[in-house]
């Protein structure tokens, strides 16, 4: 039995509040900066923490492009958001589909070298992206996939982590379910779709959230395989906006773009929070 102490409860809440403030303050400053003009941000030291009156104009320029107060031309962010969204969805769904099928094969099929194949997949977790990025780029280039969604997503779809997690979950599924499916005349794929997939719903949701954020935050790989501005994701767009010193940057537009870039992943986490937490901590699988 855990003893409840009022003092420790107050201390725990204070620590949590302090943690939230430390995490939320940079986001708050970013939001405030996006409501001001570039001149106000640069000329005021320190920057005012009160909302400005330039909110609508700043986000209009950030989303659809246009002329700024400094006379510079801003590229629209909306196409970049779309590219990031398509890439993130493709990577997340592709990783889940391939990982489910590979884990299903490793657990429920007996073939020579089964464990060797699994450990060959698992050992790729020890190889950082930088080690294999050169050969991967060579393959993508030879296939003519530069500046395409396929080139940006297909090399990132395979996931040893998701394969391992799904395999560990499938190992916990009672053998009686498989035997019952066989008695009813269900084949392997019928058992996969009618039994394993419904049982894996929370795990799929948790991995989808993780992989969506992973795909959304991609920078290094798109930087290599894209030279066409119409294929730039939002992370590359933010980096290209920061060109030089403070006076050369439209910081209000940059901050607005950063806020816009956080909305889709934050929305995915909030909408799938219940499933995400359940998929990570639920023991009654």
C-alpha positions as a Markdown table, in Angstrom:
| # | Residue | x | y | z |
|---|---|---|---|---|
| 1 | Unk | 0.0 | 0.0 | 0.0 |
| 2 | Unk | 1.4 | 3.4 | -1.0 |
| 3 | Unk | 1.2 | 6.0 | 1.7 |
| 4 | Unk | -0.2 | 9.4 | 0.6 |
| 5 | Unk | 1.7 | 12.3 | 2.1 |
| 6 | Unk | 0.3 | 15.8 | 1.4 |
| 7 | Unk | 3.8 | 17.4 | 1.5 |
| 8 | Unk | 5.2 | 15.0 | -1.2 |
| 9 | Unk | 2.0 | 15.5 | -3.3 |
| 10 | Unk | 2.6 | 19.3 | -3.3 |
| 11 | Unk | 6.3 | 18.8 | -4.1 |
| 12 | Unk | 5.5 | 16.4 | -6.9 |
| 13 | Unk | 3.0 | 18.9 | -8.4 |
| 14 | Unk | 5.5 | 21.8 | -8.1 |
| 15 | Unk | 8.1 | 19.7 | -9.9 |
| 16 | Unk | 5.6 | 18.8 | -12.7 |
| 17 | Unk | 4.6 | 22.5 | -13.0 |
| 18 | Unk | 8.2 | 23.6 | -13.2 |
| 19 | Unk | 8.9 | 20.9 | -15.9 |
| 20 | Unk | 5.9 | 22.1 | -18.0 |
| 21 | Unk | 7.0 | 25.7 | -17.7 |
| 22 | Unk | 10.6 | 24.8 | -18.9 |
| 23 | Unk | 9.2 | 22.9 | -21.8 |
| 24 | Unk | 6.4 | 25.4 | -22.7 |
| 25 | Unk | 8.3 | 28.6 | -22.4 |
| 26 | Unk | 10.3 | 28.4 | -25.7 |
| 27 | Unk | 7.1 | 27.5 | -27.5 |
| 28 | Unk | 5.4 | 30.5 | -25.8 |
| 29 | Unk | 8.2 | 32.8 | -26.9 |
| 30 | Unk | 8.0 | 31.4 | -30.5 |
| 31 | Unk | 4.2 | 32.1 | -30.5 |
| 32 | Unk | 4.6 | 35.6 | -29.2 |
| 33 | Unk | 7.4 | 36.4 | -31.7 |
| 34 | Unk | 5.1 | 35.2 | -34.6 |
| 35 | Unk | 2.6 | 38.0 | -33.7 |
| 36 | Unk | 5.1 | 40.8 | -33.9 |
| 37 | Unk | 7.0 | 42.4 | -36.8 |
| 38 | Unk | 10.6 | 41.6 | -37.7 |
| 39 | Unk | 11.6 | 45.1 | -36.7 |
| 40 | Unk | 10.1 | 44.7 | -33.2 |
| 41 | Unk | 11.9 | 41.5 | -32.6 |
| 42 | Unk | 15.3 | 42.8 | -33.7 |
| 43 | Unk | 15.2 | 46.3 | -32.2 |
| 44 | Unk | 13.7 | 45.3 | -28.8 |
| 45 | Unk | 16.2 | 43.8 | -26.3 |
| 46 | Unk | 14.9 | 41.8 | -24.7 |
| 47 | Unk | 12.0 | 41.0 | -26.9 |
| 48 | Unk | 8.6 | 41.9 | -25.5 |
| 49 | Unk | 6.6 | 38.9 | -24.2 |
| 50 | Unk | 3.2 | 40.6 | -25.0 |
| 51 | Unk | 1.4 | 39.6 | -28.2 |
| 52 | Unk | 1.8 | 41.9 | -31.1 |
| 53 | Unk | -0.7 | 43.1 | -33.7 |
| 54 | Unk | 0.8 | 41.4 | -36.7 |
| 55 | Unk | -0.6 | 37.9 | -36.2 |
| 56 | Unk | -2.8 | 37.5 | -39.2 |
| 57 | Unk | -0.3 | 39.1 | -41.6 |
| 58 | Unk | 2.6 | 37.0 | -40.4 |
| 59 | Unk | 0.8 | 33.7 | -40.8 |
| 60 | Unk | -0.7 | 34.8 | -44.2 |
| 61 | Unk | 2.8 | 35.5 | -45.5 |
| 62 | Unk | 4.2 | 32.3 | -43.9 |
| 63 | Unk | 1.5 | 30.0 | -45.4 |
| 64 | Unk | 1.0 | 31.6 | -48.8 |
| 65 | Unk | 4.2 | 33.6 | -49.4 |
| 66 | Unk | 4.6 | 37.2 | -50.3 |
| 67 | Unk | 6.5 | 40.4 | -49.6 |
| 68 | Unk | 7.6 | 41.2 | -46.1 |
| 69 | Unk | 8.4 | 44.4 | -44.3 |
| 70 | Unk | 12.1 | 44.1 | -45.2 |
| 71 | Unk | 11.2 | 43.8 | -48.9 |
| 72 | Unk | 12.3 | 40.1 | -49.1 |
| 73 | Unk | 10.2 | 37.5 | -50.9 |
| 74 | Unk | 9.0 | 34.6 | -48.7 |
| 75 | Unk | 8.3 | 31.2 | -50.3 |
| 76 | Unk | 4.9 | 29.7 | -49.3 |
| 77 | Unk | 5.0 | 27.2 | -46.5 |
| 78 | Unk | 1.8 | 25.4 | -47.3 |
| 79 | Unk | 3.3 | 23.2 | -50.0 |
| 80 | Unk | 6.1 | 22.3 | -47.6 |
| 81 | Unk | 3.6 | 21.3 | -45.0 |
| 82 | Unk | 1.9 | 19.1 | -47.6 |
| 83 | Unk | 5.2 | 17.4 | -48.6 |
| 84 | Unk | 6.0 | 16.7 | -44.9 |
| 85 | Unk | 2.6 | 15.3 | -44.3 |
| 86 | Unk | 2.6 | 13.0 | -47.3 |
| 87 | Unk | 6.1 | 11.8 | -46.4 |
| 88 | Unk | 5.3 | 11.2 | -42.8 |
| 89 | Unk | 2.1 | 9.3 | -43.5 |
| 90 | Unk | 3.8 | 7.2 | -46.2 |
| 91 | Unk | 6.7 | 6.4 | -43.9 |
| 92 | Unk | 4.5 | 5.6 | -40.9 |
| 93 | Unk | 2.0 | 3.4 | -42.8 |
| 94 | Unk | 4.8 | 1.7 | -44.8 |
| 95 | Unk | 6.8 | 0.9 | -41.7 |
| 96 | Unk | 3.8 | -0.6 | -40.0 |
| 97 | Unk | 2.7 | -2.7 | -42.9 |
| 98 | Unk | 6.2 | -4.1 | -43.6 |
| 99 | Unk | 6.9 | -4.6 | -39.9 |
| 100 | Unk | 3.6 | -6.5 | -39.3 |
| 101 | Unk | 4.2 | -8.8 | -42.2 |
| 102 | Unk | 7.9 | -9.5 | -41.4 |
| 103 | Unk | 7.1 | -10.1 | -37.7 |
| 104 | Unk | 4.2 | -12.4 | -38.7 |
| 105 | Unk | 6.6 | -14.4 | -40.9 |
| 106 | Unk | 9.3 | -14.7 | -38.2 |
| 107 | Unk | 6.8 | -15.9 | -35.5 |
| 108 | Unk | 4.3 | -18.1 | -37.4 |
| 109 | Unk | 6.3 | -19.6 | -40.3 |
| 110 | Unk | 9.1 | -22.2 | -40.0 |
| 111 | Unk | 11.8 | -21.9 | -42.6 |
| 112 | Unk | 15.5 | -22.5 | -42.7 |
| 113 | Unk | 17.6 | -19.6 | -41.4 |
| 114 | Unk | 14.5 | -18.0 | -39.7 |
| 115 | Unk | 16.4 | -16.8 | -36.7 |
| 116 | Unk | 19.4 | -15.8 | -38.8 |
| 117 | Unk | 17.2 | -13.5 | -40.9 |
| 118 | Unk | 15.6 | -12.0 | -37.8 |
| 119 | Unk | 19.0 | -11.2 | -36.2 |
| 120 | Unk | 20.2 | -9.7 | -39.5 |
| 121 | Unk | 17.2 | -7.4 | -39.4 |
| 122 | Unk | 17.7 | -6.7 | -35.7 |
| 123 | Unk | 21.4 | -5.9 | -36.1 |
| 124 | Unk | 20.6 | -3.0 | -38.4 |
| 125 | Unk | 19.5 | -1.1 | -35.3 |
| 126 | Unk | 23.3 | -0.8 | -34.5 |
| 127 | Unk | 24.0 | 0.9 | -37.8 |
| 128 | Unk | 23.4 | 4.7 | -37.8 |
| 129 | Unk | 21.8 | 6.3 | -40.8 |
| 130 | Unk | 25.1 | 8.0 | -41.8 |
| 131 | Unk | 26.7 | 4.6 | -42.3 |
| 132 | Unk | 24.3 | 3.5 | -45.0 |
| 133 | Unk | 23.3 | 6.8 | -46.4 |
| 134 | Unk | 25.9 | 6.8 | -49.2 |
| 135 | Unk | 25.0 | 3.5 | -50.7 |
| 136 | Unk | 21.3 | 4.2 | -50.3 |
| 137 | Unk | 21.7 | 7.5 | -52.2 |
| 138 | Unk | 23.5 | 5.7 | -54.9 |
| 139 | Unk | 20.7 | 3.2 | -55.4 |
| 140 | Unk | 18.0 | 5.9 | -55.3 |
| 141 | Unk | 19.9 | 8.0 | -57.9 |
| 142 | Unk | 20.4 | 5.0 | -60.2 |
| 143 | Unk | 16.7 | 4.3 | -60.0 |
| 144 | Unk | 15.9 | 7.9 | -61.0 |
| 145 | Unk | 14.0 | 8.5 | -57.8 |
| 146 | Unk | 15.6 | 11.9 | -56.9 |
| 147 | Unk | 13.0 | 14.7 | -56.3 |
| 148 | Unk | 10.2 | 12.2 | -55.9 |
| 149 | Unk | 8.0 | 11.1 | -53.0 |
| 150 | Unk | 9.2 | 7.5 | -53.5 |
| 151 | Unk | 12.9 | 8.5 | -53.2 |
| 152 | Unk | 12.1 | 10.5 | -50.0 |
| 153 | Unk | 10.1 | 7.7 | -48.3 |
| 154 | Unk | 10.9 | 4.2 | -49.6 |
| 155 | Unk | 14.5 | 4.0 | -48.2 |
| 156 | Unk | 13.1 | 5.0 | -44.8 |
| 157 | Unk | 10.2 | 2.5 | -44.7 |
| 158 | Unk | 12.0 | -0.6 | -43.4 |
| 159 | Unk | 12.1 | -0.6 | -39.6 |
| 160 | Unk | 13.9 | -3.1 | -37.4 |
| 161 | Unk | 12.4 | -1.5 | -34.3 |
| 162 | Unk | 8.8 | -1.9 | -35.3 |
| 163 | Unk | 9.6 | -5.5 | -36.5 |
| 164 | Unk | 11.1 | -6.4 | -33.1 |
| 165 | Unk | 8.1 | -4.8 | -31.2 |
| 166 | Unk | 5.5 | -6.6 | -33.3 |
| 167 | Unk | 7.4 | -9.9 | -33.0 |
| 168 | Unk | 7.5 | -9.6 | -29.2 |
| 169 | Unk | 3.8 | -8.9 | -29.2 |
| 170 | Unk | 3.0 | -11.8 | -31.5 |
| 171 | Unk | 4.9 | -14.2 | -29.2 |
| 172 | Unk | 2.5 | -13.3 | -26.4 |
| 173 | Unk | -0.6 | -14.3 | -28.4 |
| 174 | Unk | -1.8 | -17.7 | -27.1 |
| 175 | Unk | -1.3 | -20.7 | -29.3 |
| 176 | Unk | -4.9 | -21.7 | -28.7 |
| 177 | Unk | -6.0 | -18.8 | -31.0 |
| 178 | Unk | -3.9 | -20.2 | -33.8 |
| 179 | Unk | -5.2 | -23.7 | -33.3 |
| 180 | Unk | -8.8 | -22.5 | -33.1 |
| 181 | Unk | -8.3 | -20.6 | -36.4 |
| 182 | Unk | -6.9 | -23.7 | -38.1 |
| 183 | Unk | -9.9 | -25.8 | -36.8 |
| 184 | Unk | -12.2 | -23.2 | -38.4 |
| 185 | Unk | -10.4 | -23.6 | -41.7 |
| 186 | Unk | -8.8 | -20.1 | -41.6 |
| 187 | Unk | -5.6 | -19.8 | -43.6 |
| 188 | Unk | -2.5 | -17.8 | -42.5 |
| 189 | Unk | -3.6 | -14.5 | -43.9 |
| 190 | Unk | -7.2 | -14.9 | -42.6 |
| 191 | Unk | -5.7 | -15.5 | -39.1 |
| 192 | Unk | -3.5 | -12.5 | -39.6 |
| 193 | Unk | -6.3 | -10.1 | -40.6 |
| 194 | Unk | -9.1 | -11.4 | -38.4 |
| 195 | Unk | -7.1 | -12.2 | -35.2 |
| 196 | Unk | -3.7 | -10.6 | -35.1 |
| 197 | Unk | -4.5 | -7.2 | -36.5 |
| 198 | Unk | -7.4 | -6.5 | -34.1 |
| 199 | Unk | -5.2 | -7.6 | -31.1 |
| 200 | Unk | -2.4 | -5.3 | -32.4 |
| 201 | Unk | -4.5 | -2.2 | -32.7 |
| 202 | Unk | -3.0 | -0.4 | -29.7 |
| 203 | Unk | 0.6 | -1.4 | -30.7 |
| 204 | Unk | -0.1 | -0.1 | -34.2 |
| 205 | Unk | -1.4 | 3.2 | -32.9 |
| 206 | Unk | 1.7 | 3.7 | -30.6 |
| 207 | Unk | 4.1 | 2.9 | -33.4 |
| 208 | Unk | 2.2 | 5.1 | -35.9 |
| 209 | Unk | 2.6 | 8.1 | -33.6 |
| 210 | Unk | 6.3 | 7.4 | -33.2 |
| 211 | Unk | 7.0 | 6.8 | -36.9 |
| 212 | Unk | 4.8 | 9.8 | -38.0 |
| 213 | Unk | 6.9 | 12.1 | -35.9 |
| 214 | Unk | 10.1 | 10.4 | -37.2 |
| 215 | Unk | 9.0 | 11.0 | -40.8 |
| 216 | Unk | 7.8 | 14.5 | -40.1 |
| 217 | Unk | 11.2 | 15.6 | -38.6 |
| 218 | Unk | 13.3 | 14.1 | -41.5 |
| 219 | Unk | 16.0 | 16.6 | -42.6 |
| 220 | Unk | 19.2 | 14.9 | -43.7 |
| 221 | Unk | 17.7 | 12.4 | -46.2 |
| 222 | Unk | 15.4 | 15.0 | -47.9 |
| 223 | Unk | 18.4 | 17.3 | -48.0 |
| 224 | Unk | 20.3 | 14.8 | -50.1 |
| 225 | Unk | 17.6 | 13.5 | -52.5 |
| 226 | Unk | 15.7 | 16.8 | -53.2 |
| 227 | Unk | 16.9 | 19.7 | -55.3 |
| 228 | Unk | 13.5 | 20.9 | -56.5 |
| 229 | Unk | 11.9 | 23.4 | -54.1 |
| 230 | Unk | 8.5 | 21.9 | -54.7 |
| 231 | Unk | 9.7 | 18.8 | -52.8 |
| 232 | Unk | 11.2 | 20.5 | -49.8 |
| 233 | Unk | 9.7 | 19.4 | -46.5 |
| 234 | Unk | 8.9 | 21.9 | -43.7 |
| 235 | Unk | 12.1 | 21.3 | -41.8 |
| 236 | Unk | 14.2 | 22.2 | -44.8 |
| 237 | Unk | 12.0 | 25.2 | -45.3 |
| 238 | Unk | 12.7 | 26.5 | -41.8 |
| 239 | Unk | 16.5 | 26.0 | -42.3 |
| 240 | Unk | 16.5 | 27.9 | -45.6 |
| 241 | Unk | 14.8 | 30.8 | -44.0 |
| 242 | Unk | 17.7 | 31.3 | -41.6 |
| 243 | Unk | 20.2 | 32.8 | -44.0 |
| 244 | Unk | 22.5 | 35.1 | -42.0 |
| 245 | Unk | 22.6 | 37.6 | -39.1 |
| 246 | Unk | 19.5 | 38.8 | -37.2 |
| 247 | Unk | 19.0 | 41.8 | -39.6 |
| 248 | Unk | 18.8 | 39.4 | -42.6 |
| 249 | Unk | 16.1 | 37.2 | -41.2 |
| 250 | Unk | 12.4 | 37.6 | -41.1 |
| 251 | Unk | 12.2 | 36.2 | -37.5 |
| 252 | Unk | 8.5 | 36.7 | -37.2 |
| 253 | Unk | 7.8 | 34.6 | -40.3 |
| 254 | Unk | 10.4 | 32.0 | -39.2 |
| 255 | Unk | 8.7 | 31.7 | -35.8 |
| 256 | Unk | 5.2 | 31.4 | -37.4 |
| 257 | Unk | 6.6 | 28.6 | -39.7 |
| 258 | Unk | 8.0 | 26.9 | -36.6 |
| 259 | Unk | 4.5 | 27.0 | -34.9 |
| 260 | Unk | 2.9 | 25.7 | -38.1 |
| 261 | Unk | 5.4 | 22.9 | -38.2 |
| 262 | Unk | 4.5 | 21.7 | -34.7 |
| 263 | Unk | 0.7 | 21.6 | -35.3 |
| 264 | Unk | 0.4 | 18.3 | -37.3 |
| 265 | Unk | 2.6 | 16.1 | -35.0 |
| 266 | Unk | 1.1 | 17.7 | -31.9 |
| 267 | Unk | -2.4 | 17.0 | -33.3 |
| 268 | Unk | -1.5 | 13.4 | -34.0 |
| 269 | Unk | -0.2 | 12.9 | -30.5 |
| 270 | Unk | -3.3 | 14.5 | -28.9 |
| 271 | Unk | -5.8 | 12.7 | -31.1 |
| 272 | Unk | -4.1 | 9.3 | -30.5 |
| 273 | Unk | -2.9 | 9.9 | -27.0 |
| 274 | Unk | -5.1 | 7.3 | -25.4 |
| 275 | Unk | -4.2 | 4.6 | -27.9 |
| 276 | Unk | -0.5 | 5.6 | -27.8 |
| 277 | Unk | -0.2 | 5.3 | -24.0 |
| 278 | Unk | -2.2 | 2.1 | -24.0 |
| 279 | Unk | 0.0 | 0.6 | -26.7 |
| 280 | Unk | 3.1 | 1.3 | -24.7 |
| 281 | Unk | 2.0 | 0.3 | -21.2 |
| 282 | Unk | -0.9 | -2.0 | -21.5 |
| 283 | Unk | 0.0 | -5.5 | -20.2 |
| 284 | Unk | -3.3 | -7.2 | -20.9 |
| 285 | Unk | -2.6 | -8.0 | -24.4 |
